[in-house]
Amino acid sequence: MIKKLVRFIFKTLLWCIGLSILWVLLYKYVPVYYTPLMAIRYFEAESDFETKHSWVPISEISPELQLAVICSEDQKFVKHNGFDIKSIEKAYENNKKGKKLRGASSISQQTAKNVFLWPDRSWLRKGLETYFTFLIELLWDKERILEVYLNSIEMGDGVYGAEAASQFWFHTSAKNLQKYQAAAIAAILPNPRNYKANPASAYIQKRKEWIVRQMRFYGTFTLEKAIKNDR
């Protein structure tokens, strides 16, 4: 009986690993039109709830927004392999002191969480997040990770992805976002259900100005150029 149970567990584990790899490979080529987070938010809503989401290729997303989220969320995105070790260490030290540090999760980790998992702080979820982060870094390139991230991230209450957020906050397309508009959207990402990109509160305005300063340090930006310069 023990041997049968061990074989069953082993086979189940192999099936789970195989299916997860196929899932990640599928999303390497297929647009992500719906995520577990979207479903959870829908069922959490107490009244009529509209999910705003439109997939667009990265070529249709303003480089200003691409740069804004990198400057805001993960300035080492093109350099690391999915995990910003120094940020994780800082977060750990601050947590021990009772403080909280934003930015410990990389764009790759956030993509893994948003696309494949659910919002939770359990060790199981964190372990699966690490596993899926490893897979997408192994099987996708940085451009695809950023493309999926910008199309799936929560950017408002019921608003997902760059195109829907651009239309919702500024009545324009993601392709036509200007620097300060892009920075405003990036500024609300820590808590997009409570913060507003437009009109911006004093706190969001301050964050927006900081993000714009970081963007200026980069100069003219394309992801291809950033990756090339890092080599």
Secondary structure, DSSP 4 states (H G I P E B T S, - for coil): -HHHHHHHHHHHHHHHHHHHHHHHHHHHHS-----HHHHHHHHH-SS----EE----GGGS-HHHHHHHHHHH-TTTTTSSS--HHHHHHHHHHHHTT---TT-S-HHHHHHHHHHS-S--SHHHHHHHHHHHHHHHHHS-HHHHHHHHHHHSEEETTEESHHHHHHHHHSS-GGG--HHHHHHHHHTTTSTTT--SSSPPHHHHHHHHHHHHHHHHH-S--HHHHHHHH-
